[in-house]
């Protein structure tokens, strides 16, 4: 097993695979056990799935750019129990809808909004995931949760079929299915998501991603050195601190450093920390007048 491998592998997740399926497949391809992923995608979805390899699994939940971008297909006149086209139909409507009507409703779905998480989601209620309850045929009350939608635009719409495409920029934890469901509810006809492509996640864009077959081909004769994105790349929004040899030893032993040992004045926020050999040590920040490690990658 290759337990020294560390970095972020930008994967273009195929449709029909769970995020767990992708991680499992890549454990075999990369010959390493320590693999996770940043930001779960529904099985029907495709697109950007950052796969965290080795010590990069510590990045989960702390990558500074947690925003997402999606291209989503939708169809009006239909409601399902999953809020997408794969679910069981709950209701149908023949109401015709114009593009102007859609745009008026979309204005209410931008910015800081509240969403009721769908039953088919990984949100836990009473210690159980909602999708587990949904598979048992149960529907329970869910509390609305805050979400952030920075961009929500119709890029295509056919009034005859009542089908179209949305471009969405949103914050972590925002359900695209629910945006479309809420759009349909507000229009009085229902709406479901028909396709979903994540085009950006955690600062990684779709054009940087590799398909599973591409990764397998590249790894036929060993793991290419440039296959993985270095961990420090995702923290590039933070200023850097480079430590001397003595300070590196202290830091790696958990000793809090004086500001003069870091070459920085006390200030809020996080820093990228590099050792005397230039290697990335992790993130750190000032606390109580001293500099300490927040997340280590050594």
Secondary structure in CASP SS format (residue, H / E / C, confidence):
PFRMAT SS
TARGET T0000
AUTHOR 0000-0000-0000
METHOD secondary structure of the structure
MODEL  1
X C 1.00
X C 1.00
X C 1.00
X C 1.00
X C 1.00
X C 1.00
X E 1.00
X E 1.00
X E 1.00
X E 1.00
X E 1.00
X E 1.00
X E 1.00
X C 1.00
X C 1.00
X C 1.00
X C 1.00
X C 1.00
X H 1.00
X H 1.00
X H 1.00
X H 1.00
X H 1.00
X H 1.00
X H 1.00
X H 1.00
X H 1.00
X H 1.00
X H 1.00
X H 1.00
X C 1.00
X C 1.00
X C 1.00
X C 1.00
X E 1.00
X E 1.00
X E 1.00
X E 1.00
X C 1.00
X C 1.00
X C 1.00
X C 1.00
X C 1.00
X C 1.00
X C 1.00
X E 1.00
X E 1.00
X E 1.00
X E 1.00
X E 1.00
X E 1.00
X E 1.00
X E 1.00
X H 1.00
X H 1.00
X H 1.00
X H 1.00
X H 1.00
X H 1.00
X C 1.00
X C 1.00
X C 1.00
X C 1.00
X C 1.00
X C 1.00
X C 1.00
X C 1.00
X E 1.00
X E 1.00
X E 1.00
X E 1.00
X E 1.00
X E 1.00
X E 1.00
X E 1.00
X E 1.00
X C 1.00
X E 1.00
X E 1.00
X E 1.00
X C 1.00
X C 1.00
X C 1.00
X E 1.00
X C 1.00
X C 1.00
X C 1.00
X C 1.00
X E 1.00
X E 1.00
X E 1.00
X E 1.00
X C 1.00
X C 1.00
X C 1.00
X C 1.00
X C 1.00
X C 1.00
X H 1.00
X H 1.00
X H 1.00
X H 1.00
X H 1.00
X H 1.00
X H 1.00
X H 1.00
X H 1.00
X H 1.00
X H 1.00
X C 1.00
X E 1.00
X E 1.00
X E 1.00
X E 1.00
X E 1.00
X E 1.00
X C 1.00
X C 1.00
X C 1.00
X C 1.00
X C 1.00
X C 1.00
X C 1.00
X E 1.00
X E 1.00
X C 1.00
X C 1.00
X E 1.00
X E 1.00
X H 1.00
X H 1.00
X H 1.00
X H 1.00
X H 1.00
X H 1.00
X C 1.00
X C 1.00
X C 1.00
X C 1.00
X C 1.00
X C 1.00
X C 1.00
X C 1.00
X E 1.00
X E 1.00
X E 1.00
X E 1.00
X E 1.00
X E 1.00
X E 1.00
X E 1.00
X E 1.00
X E 1.00
X E 1.00
X E 1.00
X E 1.00
X E 1.00
X E 1.00
X C 1.00
X C 1.00
X C 1.00
X C 1.00
X E 1.00
X E 1.00
X E 1.00
X E 1.00
X E 1.00
X E 1.00
X E 1.00
X E 1.00
X C 1.00
X C 1.00
X C 1.00
X C 1.00
X C 1.00
X H 1.00
X H 1.00
X H 1.00
X H 1.00
X H 1.00
X H 1.00
X H 1.00
X H 1.00
X H 1.00
X H 1.00
X H 1.00
X H 1.00
X C 1.00
X C 1.00
X C 1.00
X E 1.00
X E 1.00
X E 1.00
X E 1.00
X E 1.00
X E 1.00
X E 1.00
X E 1.00
X E 1.00
X E 1.00
X E 1.00
X C 1.00
X C 1.00
X E 1.00
X E 1.00
X H 1.00
X H 1.00
X H 1.00
X C 1.00
X E 1.00
X C 1.00
X H 1.00
X H 1.00
X H 1.00
X H 1.00
X H 1.00
X H 1.00
X H 1.00
X C 1.00
X C 1.00
X C 1.00
X C 1.00
X C 1.00
X C 1.00
X C 1.00
X C 1.00
X C 1.00
X C 1.00
X E 1.00
X C 1.00
X H 1.00
X H 1.00
X H 1.00
X H 1.00
X H 1.00
X C 1.00
X C 1.00
X C 1.00
X E 1.00
X E 1.00
X E 1.00
X E 1.00
X C 1.00
X C 1.00
X H 1.00
X H 1.00
X H 1.00
X H 1.00
X H 1.00
X H 1.00
X H 1.00
X H 1.00
X C 1.00
X C 1.00
X C 1.00
X C 1.00
X E 1.00
X C 1.00
X H 1.00
X H 1.00
X H 1.00
X H 1.00
X C 1.00
X C 1.00
X C 1.00
X C 1.00
X C 1.00
X C 1.00
X C 1.00
X E 1.00
X E 1.00
X E 1.00
X E 1.00
X E 1.00
X C 1.00
X C 1.00
X C 1.00
X C 1.00
X C 1.00
X E 1.00
X E 1.00
X E 1.00
X E 1.00
X E 1.00
X E 1.00
X E 1.00
X E 1.00
X C 1.00
X C 1.00
X E 1.00
X E 1.00
X E 1.00
X E 1.00
X E 1.00
X E 1.00
X E 1.00
X C 1.00
X C 1.00
END
